[in-house]
Amino acid sequence: MIPKWDTVSIKELIDLKIFKAKIVRRRHPVWERESDFVVLSSLNWANVVPLTKDNKILLIEQYRQGTDSITLEIPGGLIEEDELPIDAAYRECLEETGYKSDEKLIQTGVSLPNPAFLNNKCYSFAWFGLEPTGSQSFDLNEEIRVVPTEVEEVKKMIEDGRINHSVILTAFFYFFNKYQF
């Protein structure tokens, strides 16, 4: 069995608002070798596959600074410090789409976005029976277009690479694994 490394020290390098970059010194318990590793510390994330009453998935289109591109995604974002993952999913979906439902969100899975250097989790949910409320509520630099899309078209978008955000693909994996559409 592969052993877990022992943490010797942690030094925060910089607080980048959504991440804190740290140097973590770890020691292998068998090899007795120490090395430094970069770890990005982040709050956990939540996302939700939202389905309308007529079974359309609410995709969101937005500009992403990291890739300098427009992406197709599902609603999601950071889970605040004292917030439950399910509450963050409700909040993000309502803010980003302007849709809601009286039905409860269902957790479909939890993933590690990139355990090589990220220390957080991403909680994925499904929410059924959504209807428009009339208003979205964006963060300061957020601009989102809601794109209600047939389930079969979403599957095609995944296959042909139009939906290519890894965290979103993971949410769809959990969703389509749990629900047959």
RODO-2510 file (C-alpha; in nm, 4 decimals, decimal comma):
residues 181
     n   res          X          Y          Z
     1     m     0,0000     0,0000     0,0000
     2     i     0,1244     0,3487    -0,0819
     3     p     0,1759     0,5525     0,2377
     4     k     0,0451     0,9022     0,3016
     5     w     0,3224     1,1617     0,3270
     6     d     0,3715     1,3495     0,6557
     7     t     0,3330     1,7269     0,6519
     8     v     0,6445     1,8947     0,7922
     9     s     0,5526     2,2597     0,7339
    10     i     0,3162     2,4891     0,5465
    11     k     0,4112     2,8368     0,4282
    12     e     0,1524     3,0636     0,2689
    13     l     0,3018     3,2441    -0,0303
    14     i     0,0182     3,4675    -0,1434
    15     d    -0,3559     3,5154    -0,1023
    16     l    -0,5029     3,5344    -0,4533
    17     k    -0,8657     3,5907    -0,3439
    18     i    -1,0071     3,2621    -0,4749
    19     f    -0,6914     3,0634    -0,3934
    20     k    -0,4146     3,0802    -0,1378
    21     a    -0,0866     2,9555    -0,2805
    22     k     0,1176     2,7594    -0,0281
    23     i     0,4449     2,5706    -0,0185
    24     v     0,3884     2,2486     0,1707
    25     r     0,6948     2,0545     0,2819
    26     r     0,6198     1,6833     0,3096
    27     r     0,8207     1,3811     0,4124
    28     h     0,7769     1,0299     0,2754
    29     p     0,7528     0,7950     0,5775
    30     v     0,9407     0,5075     0,4129
    31     w     1,1906     0,6820     0,1864
    32     e     1,2545     0,9474     0,4547
    33     r     1,2873     1,2059     0,1786
    34     e     1,1441     1,5585     0,2088
    35     s     1,0230     1,7748    -0,0771
    36     d     0,8356     2,1014    -0,1271
    37     f     0,5021     2,1029    -0,3112
    38     v     0,2817     2,3878    -0,4318
    39     v    -0,0751     2,3577    -0,3044
    40     l    -0,3589     2,5898    -0,3973
    41     s    -0,5975     2,6160    -0,1068
    42     s    -0,9541     2,7036    -0,2025
    43     l    -1,3020     2,6964    -0,0635
    44     n    -1,5084     2,4045    -0,1894
    45     w    -1,7278     2,4467    -0,4965
    46     a    -2,0860     2,3520    -0,5802
    47     n    -2,2592     2,3165    -0,9148
    48     v    -2,6021     2,2066    -1,0266
    49     v    -2,7569     2,0509    -1,3362
    50     p    -3,0850     2,2455    -1,3525
    51     l    -3,3829     2,1025    -1,5420
    52     t    -3,6922     2,3015    -1,6299
    53     k    -4,0453     2,1652    -1,6002
    54     d    -4,0280     2,0761    -1,9715
    55     n    -3,6967     1,8856    -1,9163
    56     k    -3,4568     2,1364    -2,0692
    57     i    -3,1168     2,1745    -1,9068
    58     l    -3,0323     2,5338    -1,8258
    59     l    -2,6838     2,5846    -1,9624
    60     i    -2,5109     2,9123    -1,8959
    61     e    -2,2853     3,0885    -2,1423
    62     q    -2,0176     3,3154    -2,0014
    63     y    -1,6762     3,4603    -2,0692
    64     r    -1,3889     3,2922    -1,8797
    65     q    -1,0760     3,4932    -1,8063
    66     g    -0,8474     3,1908    -1,7669
    67     t    -0,8941     3,0657    -2,1216
    68     d    -1,0010     3,3989    -2,2749
    69     s    -1,3045     3,2220    -2,4187
    70     i    -1,6811     3,1897    -2,4023
    71     t    -1,7863     2,8638    -2,2340
    72     l    -2,1048     2,6620    -2,1921
    73     e    -2,1449     2,5457    -1,8341
    74     i    -2,3981     2,4855    -1,5604
    75     p    -2,4529     2,7162    -1,2620
    76     g    -2,2001     2,6905    -0,9829
    77     g    -1,9396     2,8616    -0,7742
    78     l    -1,7613     2,8880    -0,4422
    79     i    -1,9241     2,7619    -0,1250
    80     e    -1,8976     3,0398     0,1315
    81     e    -1,7121     2,9669     0,4566
    82     d    -2,0204     2,8922     0,6725
    83     e    -2,2462     2,7700     0,3910
    84     l    -2,3639     2,4151     0,3210
    85     p    -2,2920     2,2807    -0,0304
    86     i    -2,6639     2,2408    -0,1050
    87     d    -2,7320     2,6027    -0,0018
    88     a    -2,4525     2,7245    -0,2296
    89     a    -2,5997     2,5238    -0,5188
    90     y    -2,9453     2,6773    -0,4606
    91     r    -2,7950     3,0266    -0,4386
    92     e    -2,5712     2,9939    -0,7464
    93     c    -2,8481     2,8499    -0,9633
    94     l    -3,0956     3,1215    -0,8692
    95     e    -2,8376     3,4014    -0,9091
    96     e    -2,7014     3,2793    -1,2415
    97     t    -3,0197     3,1596    -1,4120
    98     g    -3,3074     3,3400    -1,2437
    99     y    -3,4883     3,0041    -1,2222
   100     k    -3,6037     2,8074    -0,9178
   101     s    -3,8276     2,5203    -0,8131
   102     d    -4,0108     2,3977    -0,5052
   103     e    -3,8409     2,0603    -0,5514
   104     k    -3,5339     1,9784    -0,3432
   105     l    -3,1868     1,9595    -0,4885
   106     i    -3,0398     1,6095    -0,5044
   107     q    -2,6679     1,5573    -0,4531
   108     t    -2,5329     1,3447    -0,7368
   109     g    -2,1630     1,3290    -0,6470
   110     v    -1,8517     1,4815    -0,4933
   111     s    -1,5253     1,5120    -0,6835
   112     l    -1,1713     1,6387    -0,6341
   113     p    -1,1161     1,8941    -0,9150
   114     n    -0,7389     1,8386    -0,9318
   115     p    -0,5818     1,6680    -0,6269
   116     a    -0,2310     1,7116    -0,7693
   117     f    -0,2287     2,0721    -0,6440
   118     l    -0,5826     2,1742    -0,5357
   119     n    -0,7115     2,0858    -0,1890
   120     n    -1,0849     2,1389    -0,2427
   121     k    -1,3937     1,9391    -0,3364
   122     c    -1,6725     2,0034    -0,5848
   123     y    -2,0259     1,9018    -0,4880
   124     s    -2,2616     1,8289    -0,7779
   125     f    -2,6403     1,8448    -0,7601
   126     a    -2,9484     1,8032    -0,9795
   127     w    -3,2528     2,0288    -0,9496
   128     f    -3,5774     1,9453    -1,1294
   129     g    -3,8909     2,1406    -1,2198
   130     l    -3,7364     2,4858    -1,2498
   131     e    -3,9314     2,7892    -1,3689
   132     p    -3,8171     3,1463    -1,4326
   133     t    -3,8424     3,3946    -1,1449
   134     g    -3,7737     3,6945    -1,3624
   135     s    -3,4329     3,8083    -1,2465
   136     q    -3,0701     3,7082    -1,2283
   137     s    -2,8217     3,8506    -0,9776
   138     f    -2,4630     3,8675    -1,1018
   139     d    -2,1312     3,9205    -0,9271
   140     l    -1,9426     4,2402    -1,0171
   141     n    -1,7789     4,1172    -1,3422
   142     e    -2,0221     3,8378    -1,4246
   143     e    -2,2315     3,8325    -1,7417
   144     i    -2,4361     3,5209    -1,8138
   145     r    -2,6750     3,4180    -2,0875
   146     v    -2,9092     3,1316    -1,9983
   147     v    -2,9409     2,8708    -2,2730
   148     p    -3,2297     2,6232    -2,2168
   149     t    -3,1184     2,3125    -2,4053
   150     e    -3,2741     1,9755    -2,4846
   151     v    -3,1068     1,6868    -2,2993
   152     e    -3,0065     1,5095    -2,6231
   153     e    -2,8457     1,8301    -2,7507
   154     v    -2,6454     1,8602    -2,4262
   155     k    -2,5166     1,5054    -2,4822
   156     k    -2,4090     1,6049    -2,8367
   157     m    -2,2385     1,9179    -2,7011
   158     i    -2,0406     1,7021    -2,4597
   159     e    -1,9444     1,4563    -2,7350
   160     d    -1,8327     1,7214    -2,9827
   161     g    -1,6451     1,9317    -2,7262
   162     r    -1,8707     2,2375    -2,7117
   163     i    -1,9028     2,1636    -2,3390
   164     n    -1,5444     2,1070    -2,2274
   165     h    -1,5039     2,2408    -1,8720
   166     s    -1,3793     1,9414    -1,6695
   167     v    -1,5754     2,0196    -1,3515
   168     i    -1,8942     2,0566    -1,5575
   169     l    -1,8240     1,7315    -1,7431
   170     t    -1,7869     1,5574    -1,4069
   171     a    -2,1244     1,6954    -1,2940
   172     f    -2,2834     1,5631    -1,6140
   173     f    -2,1150     1,2255    -1,5606
   174     y    -2,2772     1,1984    -1,2160
   175     f    -2,6093     1,3254    -1,3517
   176     f    -2,6347     1,0924    -1,6512
   177     n    -2,5080     0,8012    -1,4428
   178     k    -2,7909     0,8555    -1,1941
   179     y    -3,0740     0,9563    -1,4291
   180     q    -3,1745     0,7974    -1,7571
   181     f    -3,2701     1,0524    -2,0224
***
